[in-house]
Amino acid sequence: MIDVTVIRNKSGMIQSFVISGHAFFANRGKDIVCAGVSAVSVGAINAVHALTGVTPLIEQKDEGFLSCEIPDKLSEETNEKIQLLLEGMVVSLRTIEEEYGQHIKITFKKQEVE
């Protein structure tokens, strides 16, 4: 199963997300759930960079692990753009979860300390 964790700050803004695991929906190279999650998440990171000039802190390990953290101390305008892009990612991931819930689980967490 693919586990997606979206971490929001106290203000409700997405601060980071972590994706790990495999869907095991189909054989490697034919797994539309893994492909969809990868396309949506990597596309969101690329959009943040291309449209705002901000480079998120990214970590990839082995296959099936991606973490992305938005840097602190951004202007309000830049942060609003990034939030819109990341919320779009969440909508897309939830759409995948609605159809393929046995292969992907999304969890939302709120940071207690900022």
Buried (B, 14 or more C-beta within 10 A) or exposed (E): EBEBBBBBBEEEBBBBBBBBBBBBBEEEEEBBBBBBBBEBBBBBBEBBBEEBEBEBEEEEEEEBEBBBBBEEEBEEEBBEBBBEBBBBBBEBBEEBBEEBEEBBEBEEEEEEEE
